[in-house]
Each structure stands twice: as structure tokens, then as C-alpha cells.
Amino acid sequence: MSDSFTGIEIGSRQVKMTQCEDNCVLRVAIEPLPDNYVNRGTIVSMEAMSEFLKEMAKKHRFTDKKCALVLPNSVAFSKRLTMPAMTVEHLKINLPYEFHDFINESRKKYVFDYCLLEMHYNDDGRPFSMDLMAAAAPKEKLQEYTLMIKHAGFKLTVAAPEIFAYSNLIRAYEAEEQPEETREYCFVDLGYYTTKLHIFSSHRFEVTREIDHGCSLLDRAVADERNLDEHIAHAYVTENYEDVWSLPCCQDIFDTIAVEIMRAINFYGFNNPASRLDTVYFCGGGSLITPLVDTVVRSIPLAPRPVAELFKTAGQLPPEAFTSPAAAGITYR
């Protein structure tokens, strides 16, 4: 029996929907959000967002009611853990205490979950430690998201932070490709307000770095340079209207973002001298801005690979379909 999901990722400027079946991407839809729907990762009105999702699903004929949702970093905390080997019941008791650096209020107000990455055994075959990816989110927020998705016509079946989605994607890819050695993966998400780097060793999450520079800087620079409203400038940047990508002010921003990415990658290499990271995958809306990607590639010691190679798809999909790997990976089992 096939397992079909609608994957949803709500970004700062766009909503991405995927229709996936048995770890295969069938369709992707991307719609721009009206102003003031999302403020730095926080949905301003759940009612307005549910109506937007309902209309988007109707427009693009997304009929799979089971929904897998990417939770933003403003809602969910996630971290990589190494803990002593223990039973599931003991883990349920101990896991909340691993989030003491994130949570200052009662842990009873939060939901905790985890994904087992690897169990370590001693010489006589007994487990002694385990690697986990763990997540925590406020119960109240999850209830709000569940209702929002329900009012949009879906049933929320899966909700997890984006690093779980990337991990799912890598796990499915490696199950198909069967690499002989452990591979490392670096995803550079060129977003609107920020740029994020996610690094994995196989499907095991290693680190995320968030840089406070994003493509919104281009909108402001073009607006100032051409004396435009920022909304119009955004259209100029998106379409490279009148070749605005070649403006010196835009190139300065490309350089700034590239330098920050280079620093983050070098810092990871310094802290992980045994790392064999050699490739990078670009995603996010900024991945469609060719000179931005080219500038970053010239600045880092990693070879670019098309993120599309990690997907199994039914037919040809346009380049913009691959700007949000998380919207697909969140549906993977």
C-alpha cells in the first residue's frame, strides 16, 4: 500500500508544498506569501495562514490529506545528543533534561521526541551509548499548528524541525545509492532574512550555523540604487530585471554572504580535523540567483552538486522545485 503525504514548509516569503509518495516527489508548488503573514519565522495569524494553505491546495490540486509539516526554528528546538544506552521508558524520563539550555519553564509544557542515529556496543555486544537527534516544542504551539492544518483541510501526521527532514532525505538517498564510505553533506540555504548551513555525516546531523545575512539585503540595495519601493525591488531581484544582479551594490552583498559562509565552513573544518567534507548543495530562494551561488563557490573549498540528485522524482521538475529540500524530506519515512 502506497504512503502519500503533502509536505508543507512555511517560509518568511513563500509557502512550499510537495506531493510525495513512497519517498518519491510527484509535484511541487510554491506560492509567495502576502505581507505580514510571517514575521521572522512566526506566523502572525493562524486563521489567515490556514485559509492561505486551503486556497493554495485547491489551486494546485493537492488532494493528499495526510500532512507532514516542517517546524520553524522559532517553534522547535533540536540538537544532536550522545547518551548512555537505556530503554525507551528511561529515555522518555531523561530526554527533557537534555534541553535545560533551551527551556527555562516547566518541561511539562513541551513535547519531546527523538530519532535514534546509532547504538554503540562494547566488545561483548552489550549497548553502552547511543547517538540521537532530539527535538522539543511547546505543546500549545503544536496544538495551534494542528488546528491551523486541520482548518486548511489536512490532517497533521508529522511535524518536525528541518534538520529531521534533511536527515530523511539523505537516508533515502543513501538507501538507493549504497555509498561505500561515509559521506558528509553540506546544505547552504540561501534564505530571505538569513543564510543557514546544515552539515551531516551520512544522515547524522552534525551542526547548523545561521548567518544574519540573506537575500532581503538585495531588495533594499536595489530599492536604494533605483529609487524603488522595496516590493518592486524584490520583483527586480527575483527576475533579474534590467540586469540588477550585476549592480555593484548587489555584488557587494554577494561577497559579504560568501565570506560569512566561508568562515562558517572553515570553522567547522577547524573543529573537525578528520572531516572529509568536499561537496555543497545550495537551496533556498537565493540558490536561483546565479551570481550569488557563483560567488560563494569561488570562496569555499567545496565542489557544488545539484541538490536535485538527492531526490527521487516522477518526471521532470523545474529548478525552483528543488529550492526547498525540507518540504520533501519531511514526508520521507
Helices and strands as residue ranges (DSSP letters): E 4-10, E 14-21, E 24-32, E 38-39, E 42-43, H 46-60, E 66-71, E 77-84, H 88-94, G 95-99, G 107-109, E 110-121, E 127-138, H 139-151, E 155-161, H 162-177, E 184-190, E 195-201, E 204-211, H 216-226, H 230-239, G 241-246, H 248-271, E 279-283, G 285-288, H 290-299, E 303-305, G 307-310, G 319-322, H 325-329
